[in-house]
Structure formats: structure tokens, C-alpha cells
């Protein structure tokens, strides 16, 4: 049984929070640069240029990429042959979140849903746990800002609606969202499972690299078809027009009940802030 010390978890989580909010992931930068080179709209090119400049300034100053540093969301894979020593894993992740948001001067946005009273420290985080084989602990973090998260949806389609129903719902959702989620966005899609599971796998899809290809050819083709259709909407960067409305579409497909077709669309902004650590 491999032991993982509490202090190492707290420090790793704090570091992830700060890094994700101040350093644009390289795969996102590559996509923005590619989009700027391919855009024909002058306004779209200028918005993309400003996004890249903002990323450079954030890297230089260590100030956040965006004033909305999001609600902290974690996907945690716990090896069945590892043991956390010195504390409860959930508590340690929340402690690391508090430390990171405080030391990184990240805006703390967690609040009571009704009174709107701020919790004051960026917690509690939303944490999803999964037990996996091995002796490692993998923690993946993403910052989910309100503008993008508010544009996300879950629906229960009729099985007969099939792929055409899925495609229409996703495209219409992006069209209705318009400029609100700060495009160009990344779209995570969960198909299958149950009502709550579809939402979970849609969000976890956002942890994939933008330049990867789904290993299952039919799903890869679905992603490509949706990306082309969404970029054809003409919403463009920050809603000012252009052919770059989305940087990527990522789908997770899982079995569901024979009478159901759960579908979740999770929208992420252009910064696509995420990090992971393996301990």
C-alpha cells in the first residue's frame, strides 16, 4: 500500500488552482493561434489577438486570465492500492483550494444559492471521486466560470430522436447562448447514462486535449460534424462574427436505459482552464 502525504495533496491542489487561472494551456493557445491565422473577419482576428495578448500578460504578471476564477471542480481518480495519510481526501482538496485561491489572489465565487452570501474562501469545491486500479492519485481541476456554466443544459430526449435529435439540441443550445459564454468556446457533451451521469461525463469531456482525436471513429466523426456545424453559425469570437465559434467539441458516450436518451451539453469559455496532477 503506497502512502500519500496530506501536505503534498494540499500543495499540489493549490498550485493547480493558481497555474490554471494564470497560464493558458498550450493546446488552447495553439488553437487560438490557428484560428487567428485562418479567420477572414478583421474583428474576429482582433478579438483573438487580444485573447492571446491577455494570456501573455497573465503569464507575465501572474494575474488571473479572467476576473471570474470560477467554481473549483475536481475529478479525482483514487488508486485502490494507495492510502492518504494525515487527513480526509475531500477536506485536503478543499484546503488546497482555499490556499490556492488565497495565495493566487483568485476571486472567490462560492456562495449560498439563496442568500447569495459568499463562503469567503472559494469552497466548497465540487469533487467527483472514482476508484481505479493502481497506487496513484490523479487530481484533475477545472475552473468553471458562471458565464459558461449558465449556458449549459441537460435534457432527456426520446430514443427515436437519435443522432439528429442530439445534433439539433447541441447546435440550438450554442446558437441560443450566443456571446454569453465568451466564445470561442469548448463544448463538452455527455450522451447516455442517466440524468445526472450525462452531466458528469459532459463536464469531464472538457479535460481532454483540444487537439486529440476520439479513439472510436464514429464518435470522432460526430465531434467533427458538430464542430463544423457550430462554427458555421457565424457567432464568432465574443459574438462579433467570424468562423471561430468553438475551439473543440468533445463527446463522451456511455450506455443508457433502453427507454431513455440522456444528453448534457457543458459549455466552457475560451480559456478552457484546467490542470492535473498525479501523486
N, C-alpha and C positions, 0 to 999 in steps of 0.2 A: 504494500500500500504506500503510494507516494504522498508525501505531505507538502501542502502549500501553505505558506505562512500568511496570516491575516494582513500584516503590514504590506506585503508585496501586492496583494489584491487591491488594497486601498490606493496605493501609489500608482498602480497601473491604470486603474479606472480614472483617477484624477488627471493623469497625463493624457489619456484618450480624450476626455472631455475638452481639454484645452486645445489639443492638437486639431481635433476635428472642427472646432469652431474658428480656428485661426489659419489653417493651412488647407487650401483647396486640394482635394485628391488629384493625383496626376492623371487618372483616367478621365476625370471631369474636365481638367484643363485641356487635355488633348482633344476632347470632343468640342469644346468651345472654340479652340483654335481652328479646328477643321471646319466648323460651322461658319466662322468668320471668313475663311478663305472661299467658301462655296456660296455665301449669301450674295444676292444681287441687289437687295434693298439697302440703300445708304443708311436709313435709320436703324435697320437690323444690325448692320455692321458696326455702327457706332455703339449700340447697346452692348453688343458682345465685347467690343473693345473696352468699354467701361467696366464690364464684369471682370475681365482679365486684369485690368489696372487695379480694381478693387482687391483682387486676390493678391496681387503683388504688394500692395500697401499693407494688407493684413499680415502677410508673411513678414514684412519689414518691421512693422510696429508691434506685432503680436496682439493687435486689437481684433475683435471678432469680425468675421466676414459679413455678418448681419447683426443688427441690433436685437433681432429675435433669435436668441440662442436655444430656443425650443424646449420642449419637454424631453427629458432623457429617457431613451428607450433602449433596452438591452435584450439581446438574445444570447443565452448562456448555455453552453454545452459542458456538462459535468461528466468527466470520465468516471466509470464505475470502480476504477482502481486508484482513485485519488481522494485525499482527505484534507479538508480545510481545517487548519489549526489556529486557534486563537479568536474565533468568532463565528457568528452565523453568516453564511454567504450573502443572503439578502441584505442584512444590516451592513456588511462590509461594502457592498456595491453602493448602497445609499450614502455611506460615509465617504467613499471616494468621490461620489457625485457632488456632495457638499463641498468637499475640499477643492475639486476642480473648478466648480462654478465660482467659488470664492476667490481662489488664487488667480484664476484666469480673468477675473472681472467680467464674468459672463452674466447676462441678465437672467434673473431668477423668475420664472414664469409660472411655477406651480401654485395653484390657488384652489380654494374651496369652490365647487361648481355652482353653489347658490349664493353664498355671501360674497364671493369673489375675494375673500381675504387671502392675501399671499402667505404661503407657508414660510417664506423668508429665506429659504436655503436651496431652492431648486429641487427639493424632494417632496414626496416620494417618487422615485423613478418607476417606470413601467418595466417589469422584468419578466421575461419568458424563460423558463428552465426546461432543459431536455437532458436526459441521461443517455450517455453514449459509451461505447467500449473504449478502454484505454485508461491512461493515468494522467491525462492533461485536462486543463481547464481553459476553455476558449470563451472569451467575452467579446461580443460584438456590440458596439454602441452606435446609435444614430440620434441626431438632434432633429426633432420634428417640430418645425415652426407652425404657428397657428394658421397662417395664410394657406399653406399647402394642405395641412391636415383637415381643415374645414371643407376643402373641396373633395374629400374622399367619400366614397359611398359603398354600402353593402346592399345587395338585392338578392331575392330568391326568384330566379327565372323558372319557367316551366321547362321540363326536359326537351319538349318538342321545339323550343326556340333555338336550341343548339348553338353552333358557332355563329350563325348570322345574328342571333339574339345577343350573344356576348359582344360581338363586334359593334353592333349598333349602340348598345348601352355604353360601352367604353368611349366610343367616338363622341356620342352626345354628351357624356359627362365632361370630357375635356372641352368641348365647344361651349357648354354652359359655364364652365369655370372661367373661361376667357383669360384675362390678365391677372386674376386674383391670386393664383399660386406662384406668381413671379416666374413665368416661363422664360427660357426653355426648361421644361420640367423633365422629371423621370417618372415613369408610370409603373408601379408595381401591381400586378394582377394575380389574384388568387381564384382559382376555379376548382370547385369541389369541396369535399369535407362537409362541414356543417356551417351554420350561420356565423358562429364566432371563429371557427377554424379558417374559413375563407379569408377573413380579415387578417388573421395572424400570418398566414402564408403570403398574402399580398404584400404586407409590410416587410416581411423577411426577404422578399424578392429584391427589394431595394439595396440589399447588401451585396449583390452581385456586381462585378466589374462591368462598366458600360461597354467595353469592347469585347466581352466574351460572347460565345455562341452557345445556345442551349444544346445540351448533348443529344436531346431527342429531336430528330429532324422535323417532325410535324409541329412541335412547339416552337422551334426556331423559325419556321415559316410563318406561324401565327404572329410571332413577335414582329417579324419583318413587315407583314401585311398591315398590322396596326400602326407601326411607326410611320410607314409611308402614308397611310390614310390620315393620321393625326397631323403630320407635317403639311399635308395638303389642305388643311383648314385655313391656313394663312394667318393664324393668330400672331405668330412670330414672337421674337424676344420682347418681353414685358408688354405684350399685346399691341405692339406698334406696327405689326405687319411683317411679313417675311416667310421664309420656308423652313425656319427652325423653331418649331413649337415644342418639340420634345427631343431630348438627347438620347433617350433609350426607352424601350418597353420591355419589361421583364415579367415573365409568366411562371407561376408555379401551378402545376396541375396535379390534383390528387383525387382518388375515388370518392364518390358521394353516394347517398341513398338513391335507390332507383327511381324514387318519386320526386327527387329534388335536383336543382341545378344552382347551387350557391355561387355567387360571383361577388368579388370585392375588388374595388379599384382604389389603390392608395397612391396619392399624389405627393411627390417630393419636389422641392424647388430646385433651381439651377445649381445651387451649391452642393447638393447631394452629400451632406456632411455625415461621414461615418468613419469609424476606425475599429480595429480589432486587435486583441492581444491573446497570445497563447502562453499559459503559465505551466 
